[in-house]
């Protein structure tokens, strides 16, 4: 209103290119439509060109077909990449950050502990946020020694655990008065005491000027905000990649240390051990394909294993013994030192397979040199006998980044890793979205949630009439007991869904208050995720809401058919709430019929050539046909009925129908098969051992160690 120089004439000229023109009248706006308006047609008309781009290992580094690299800006190119190659998004985001902000924002800084100390004060604790494999304690101890704070004397340290709170409080009180350094490790293991720690720090108003508090914790939402706000936060990361990991190990090994053992095999075995240490740490990057549980292997494991090797090799040298105790070394390293951390039996199988591959007389075979991994581009081998510097020089010639094949994994493992990282990124981005309704005249957030709630509510079936069904069945067989348990759980889920959705509908129109539980339900529906209150009542799953509703409806259909027509000829095992009860019931029913002892009976499996349930002639008398199993880490050869290596970019393959047959354990003799774990979801088995259903026997022509290192497993539920 105050502008003295308005120019009304040019307004109509600018109107056609204004954003409003994109909504409807395209008469004059057609001059320059957005490139995205033609993208779908272009892909359809130039399929081969786009297919060739899609098949590239790093498509984000190549130009898009049809000149889209020129017509789209960097951010729009990421949007297109997200639609076609999800696995490359994180790499493209890194590239985008470098272009827009600079390279320093994507490179982790090298931690300078002297600088960290100079930034801290007696009133400012230092909190180390740990990542698996990183332990700053040794570096803090080294800094302390250089500054006159010897560990155990003027540097007091304690690992927190049950009942350690009062001792830690006493240590802090003494340290703040006398000017000591105090280090509390693993704060996440005693979250209940951290509130007390916050009060103690508030009460320390005039500490000695030399007092320093060092805290280490894994990421946890229970860490008090008050401590974080007043502290210096440091994120520690282990070296990334085999080369940097090996270099870090050899940076702490001296020539004198290697010379302490007179045996000629000590230097090569130290390198093998360092390579093994790097491999077990780096394998963690590949998530559940790598390890079921992300173990915190660290420098201590390597150091103690090196001492073991040194002790046994020195003894062999003194006794003039040509034979090294390989079995003992494999056991102590694989089952005690590194294996002591491993809680999962299938993870221990991976660990022992690596040691079988890496430790043996073949290391010193001059006619057939040993290679950890070799291809046309790189050769990971044990360097020739030499000084510590010769080994370090060899390490520097290795590539900075390695392919998954070095760990025994398929090249597809990289795709799985990057896809998982993108999915996690998207979940976090959705959580960060503003909760208020946007402008522009579209549907409001509340309206959208209301539509989704009504849609889901319409799809929830009537509850099963349990008394009527129990009366129809009479005295139930073991398999019918499973059916009754499944129907009970399904009823609880359906009832919970109906109740919570009706309450949400009332809350949306203001009839009742919006509780925290209802707010979480509304947010989940808005974001297209499975609400937590439903997830507690259903079988474990990683599906989003849309895919889960299809699974929910199919599950109901199987229950209806089972009640009406008896046990299905082909059981869709993925549709059961607790599938292991069904396999246990199969064994129990066979034992009753045949008089076998239950504790000495088991299951074995055979993959059929059937891919469609309609091909099955009739139901098995003992055992069952099972469908809905997905193979990860390998593919299936239909013609030869055995495992084969994965095809490029095909991460999951549906297995043909599986035959599950109860048998007496003493009569089971299997050859050329691989014991494959069957898990409920692709999250596999957690640290508590939850998630394993049974073990399937899959035919193979390859040695089982190949499939062990490939991380082969079957899942009942994938996230699609």
Secondary structure, DSSP 8 states (H G I E B T S, - for coil): ---S----TTHHHHHTTSGGGGTS--TTGGGG--GGGGHHHHHHHTHHHHHHHHTSTTGGGS--GGGHHHHS-HHHHHHHHHHH-GGGHHHHHHHHHHHHT-GGGTS-----HHHHHHH-BTTB-EEEEE-TT--THHHHHHHHHHTT--BTTTEEEEE--TT-HHHHHHHHHHHHHHT-EEEEE-GGGGHHHHHHHHHHHHH--S--TT-EEEEEEE--TTS-HHHHHHSEEEE-----SHHHHHHHHHHT--HHHHHT---THHHHHHHHHHHHHHHHHHGGGGGGGT-SS-----HHHHHHHHHHHHHHHHHHHHTT-SS--HHHHHHIIIIIITGGG---HHHHHHHHHHHHHHSSGGGG-SSS--EEEE-SS-EEE---S--HHHHHHHHHTS-SS--GGGGT--THHHHHHHHHHHHHHHHHHHHHS--S--SSS---HHHHHHHHHHHHHHH------HHHHHHHH-S--HHHHHHHHHHHHHHHHHHHHHHHHHHHHHHHTTSS---HHHHHHHHHHHHT---HHHHTTS------HHHHHHHHHHHHHHHHHHHHH-S-SEEEGGG-SSHHHHHHHHHHHHHHHHT--GGGEEEEEEE-S--SGGG--S--SSSEEEE--EEESSEEETTTTEEE---TT--EEE---EEEEEEEGGG----SEEEEEEEEETT---TTSTTEEEEEEEE-SS-HHHHHHHT-EEEEE---
